[in-house]
Amino acid sequence: MKKILSILIISCSFLLEAQSFVPNPPELDLKSYILIEPNTNTVIAEFNSDAQIEPASMTKVMTSYVIADQIANDLIKPEDKVLISNKAWRMEGSRMFIEAGKKVPVSELLKGIIIQSGNDASVAMAEYAGGTEDGFVDLMNAYAGSIGLRNTLFQNATGLPDPNHFTSTADLAKLTASFIKNFPDHYSIYKEKQYTYNDIKQLNRNRLLWKDDSSDGVKTGHTESAGYCLIGSAKRGEMRLITVVAGSPSDNARFDSSQRLFKKDKIKGNLKNNYLKSL
């Protein structure tokens, strides 16, 4: 009993000390952000993380999540050939440059979604896996519920603006953590820096892959109304970090903000190690 009481006293003392040493969240020009360590479900820093945001192309993390799960359950196969519709071919915004009437393997379309952020590839796969894009959106929302996303509603597979298409940075962090845990092989595509399809080479828009050697994903997003957004993830030894920033005023600022947040793990990690030693 005395030993248990002693541990509790040490634990409480450490937590009080930790509170005095962990800095306040950094002041960043963002509508919302969060930094988590998913293996321990630790929120290291956050601001307005449950508020509704427009996800833009960060939506495609859920699009690829649904596809990865359907492949894992043998509902579709990577080698399946997808007939490209006129709707997919005509999609605006970022594109993989697939052609109407052609058949493209699922594996190629998945890379087009993840690396090239192709709206055309997203719609092509939505139609293949869901029958129609609307049918696929129903799947996206069902998966969101099963993962426990509390502030998320999807209206399309691309992230193109819709007033009823929203999520939160906390939900996107949870989605990304689930993706990494459940589909590590598919997640590995997110660290590929470029992809060439139809003789058109496109670079991954996530510049963290070049700025930080520990970075291995995840997804950018941008519309005029959403601002510049980014889900980032990095592996530091045994520690995984996931950050989501939304509403940044510029392309460069979203990467700078993410890197500033990633630096907070050093203080938190030291406090965690000291706490474990104290027990």
C-alpha positions in Angstrom: 0.0 0.0 0.0 2.8 2.4 0.9 4.5 1.5 -2.4 1.4 2.3 -4.4 0.9 5.6 -2.5 4.5 6.5 -3.2 4.1 5.9 -6.9 1.0 8.0 -7.0 2.8 10.9 -5.2 5.7 10.7 -7.6 3.3 10.5 -10.6 1.3 13.6 -9.4 4.5 15.5 -8.7 5.8 14.7 -12.2 2.6 15.7 -13.9 2.6 19.1 -12.0 6.2 19.6 -13.0 5.5 18.6 -16.6 2.7 21.1 -16.9 5.1 23.9 -16.0 7.7 22.8 -18.6 5.5 22.0 -21.6 5.2 25.2 -23.6 2.0 26.7 -24.7 0.9 25.8 -28.2 2.9 27.9 -30.7 1.2 30.9 -32.3 0.6 29.9 -35.9 -1.4 31.6 -38.6 -3.9 28.7 -39.0 -7.6 28.1 -38.5 -6.9 24.8 -36.8 -4.1 22.4 -36.1 -3.2 19.3 -34.1 -0.1 17.2 -33.4 -0.5 13.7 -32.0 1.6 10.6 -31.1 -0.9 7.9 -32.3 0.7 4.9 -30.6 -0.1 6.3 -27.2 -3.1 8.5 -28.3 -1.2 11.5 -27.0 -2.2 15.0 -28.1 1.0 17.0 -28.0 -0.4 20.3 -29.3 -3.7 21.5 -30.7 -5.7 24.6 -31.5 -9.4 24.5 -32.5 -8.9 20.9 -33.5 -12.6 19.9 -33.3 -13.8 22.9 -35.4 -15.3 22.2 -38.8 -12.8 22.8 -41.7 -13.0 22.2 -45.4 -10.6 19.3 -46.1 -10.0 20.0 -49.8 -7.7 17.2 -51.3 -7.0 15.9 -47.8 -10.3 14.1 -48.5 -8.3 11.7 -50.7 -6.9 10.0 -47.6 -10.4 8.6 -46.9 -10.8 7.8 -50.6 -7.6 5.7 -50.6 -8.5 4.3 -47.2 -11.8 2.8 -48.6 -9.9 1.4 -51.6 -7.2 -0.1 -49.4 -9.8 -1.8 -47.2 -11.7 -3.1 -50.2 -8.5 -4.6 -51.6 -7.7 -6.1 -48.2 -11.1 -7.8 -48.2 -10.8 -9.1 -51.8 -13.7 -6.9 -53.0 -11.4 -5.4 -55.6 -7.9 -6.3 -56.8 -4.9 -4.1 -57.7 -4.7 -5.7 -61.1 -8.4 -5.0 -61.9 -8.9 -2.8 -65.0 -11.1 0.2 -64.5 -13.0 1.7 -67.5 -12.6 5.5 -67.4 -15.8 7.4 -67.7 -16.4 10.8 -69.3 -17.2 12.2 -65.9 -13.8 11.1 -64.5 -12.0 12.3 -67.6 -13.6 15.8 -67.4 -12.8 16.4 -63.7 -11.4 19.8 -62.9 -8.4 20.6 -60.7 -5.4 18.3 -60.1 -5.3 15.4 -62.5 -3.6 12.2 -63.3 -4.5 12.7 -67.0 -6.3 9.4 -67.6 -8.3 9.2 -70.9 -12.0 8.4 -71.3 -12.7 4.9 -72.7 -9.3 3.5 -71.6 -8.9 0.8 -69.0 -6.4 1.6 -66.2 -5.3 -0.8 -63.4 -6.5 -0.1 -59.8 -2.8 0.0 -58.7 -2.1 2.8 -61.2 -5.2 4.8 -60.2 -4.3 4.5 -56.5 -0.9 6.0 -57.2 -2.6 8.8 -59.2 -4.9 9.5 -56.2 -2.1 9.5 -53.6 0.9 10.9 -55.4 -0.6 13.1 -58.1 -3.8 14.0 -56.1 -5.8 13.2 -59.3 -9.4 14.2 -59.1 -9.9 12.2 -62.3 -8.4 9.1 -60.7 -10.5 9.6 -57.5 -13.7 9.7 -59.4 -12.7 6.7 -61.6 -12.1 4.6 -58.5 -15.2 5.9 -56.7 -17.3 4.8 -59.7 -15.6 1.4 -59.8 -15.7 0.6 -56.1 -19.1 2.3 -55.3 -21.0 1.9 -58.6 -21.3 5.7 -58.7 -19.5 8.5 -56.9 -22.5 9.0 -54.7 -22.5 5.3 -53.8 -18.8 5.6 -52.9 -19.5 8.7 -50.8 -21.9 6.5 -48.8 -19.0 4.1 -48.1 -16.7 7.0 -47.1 -19.2 8.2 -44.5 -19.8 4.7 -43.2 -16.1 4.2 -42.8 -15.9 7.6 -41.1 -18.4 6.4 -38.5 -16.7 3.1 -37.9 -13.3 4.9 -37.3 -15.0 7.3 -34.9 -14.8 10.5 -36.8 -17.2 12.8 -34.9 -17.1 16.0 -37.0 -16.9 14.6 -40.6 -19.3 14.5 -43.5 -18.2 13.8 -47.1 -20.1 14.8 -50.3 -17.5 13.7 -52.9 -14.4 11.6 -53.4 -12.1 14.5 -54.4 -12.5 17.3 -51.8 -13.8 19.8 -54.3 -15.8 22.5 -52.5 -19.3 21.7 -51.1 -20.9 23.5 -48.2 -21.8 20.1 -46.6 -18.4 18.6 -47.1 -16.4 19.0 -43.9 -14.2 17.5 -41.3 -11.8 18.6 -38.5 -8.1 18.4 -37.9 -8.6 16.0 -35.0 -10.7 13.7 -37.2 -8.1 13.8 -40.0 -5.3 12.9 -37.5 -7.4 9.9 -36.3 -8.1 8.8 -39.9 -4.4 9.0 -40.8 -3.4 7.0 -37.6 -6.0 4.3 -38.6 -4.6 4.2 -42.2 -1.0 3.8 -41.0 -2.0 1.0 -38.5 -4.3 -1.0 -40.8 -2.8 -0.6 -44.2 1.0 0.0 -43.9 1.7 -1.3 -47.4 -0.7 1.1 -49.0 0.4 3.9 -46.8 4.0 3.4 -48.1 2.8 4.9 -51.4 2.4 8.3 -49.6 6.2 8.7 -49.3 6.9 8.3 -53.1 8.1 11.6 -54.4 7.0 11.4 -58.0 4.9 9.3 -60.4 4.8 9.2 -64.2 1.7 8.2 -66.0 1.0 8.6 -69.8 4.6 10.1 -70.1 3.6 12.9 -67.7 5.8 13.1 -64.6 4.3 14.8 -61.6 6.0 15.5 -58.2 4.3 14.7 -54.9 2.9 18.0 -53.6 4.0 17.2 -50.0 7.3 19.0 -49.8 7.9 17.7 -46.3 9.3 14.6 -48.1 12.2 16.7 -49.2 12.5 18.9 -46.1 12.6 16.2 -43.4 14.2 12.8 -43.8 11.9 11.3 -41.2 8.7 12.4 -43.1 6.9 9.6 -44.9 3.5 11.3 -45.8 0.8 12.4 -46.0 -1.4 14.7 -48.1 -1.8 18.4 -49.1 -5.0 20.2 -49.8 -5.9 23.6 -51.2 -8.9 25.6 -52.4 -9.6 29.3 -52.2 -12.0 28.8 -49.3 -10.1 26.1 -47.4 -6.7 27.9 -47.7 -3.5 25.7 -47.7 -3.8 22.5 -45.7 -1.6 19.6 -44.9 -1.6 16.3 -43.1 2.0 15.3 -42.3 3.6 12.3 -40.6 7.1 11.4 -39.5 8.7 8.5 -37.8 11.3 9.4 -35.1 12.8 6.2 -33.8 9.9 4.3 -32.3 7.8 7.4 -32.1 5.2 8.2 -34.8 4.0 11.8 -35.2 1.0 13.0 -37.1 0.2 16.7 -37.7 -2.7 18.3 -39.4 -2.7 22.0 -40.3 -5.7 23.8 -41.9 -6.3 27.3 -43.2 -2.7 28.4 -43.8 -2.3 31.6 -45.8 0.3 30.3 -48.2 1.9 27.1 -49.6 5.2 27.7 -47.8 3.5 28.6 -44.5 1.7 25.2 -44.2 5.0 23.4 -44.4 6.8 25.8 -42.0 3.9 25.4 -39.5 4.1 21.6 -39.7 7.8 21.6 -39.1 7.4 23.9 -36.1 4.8 21.5 -34.7 7.1 18.5 -35.3 9.8 20.1 -33.2 7.5 20.0 -30.1 8.0 16.2 -29.8 11.5 16.7 -28.3 10.2 18.4 -25.1 7.3 16.0 -24.8 9.5 13.0 -25.4 12.0 14.0 -22.7 9.2 14.5 -20.2 7.8 11.1 -21.1 11.1 9.4 -20.6 11.7 11.1 -17.3 8.2 10.1 -16.1 8.8 6.4 -17.0 12.2 6.5 -15.1 10.5 8.0 -12.0 8.3 4.9 -11.8 
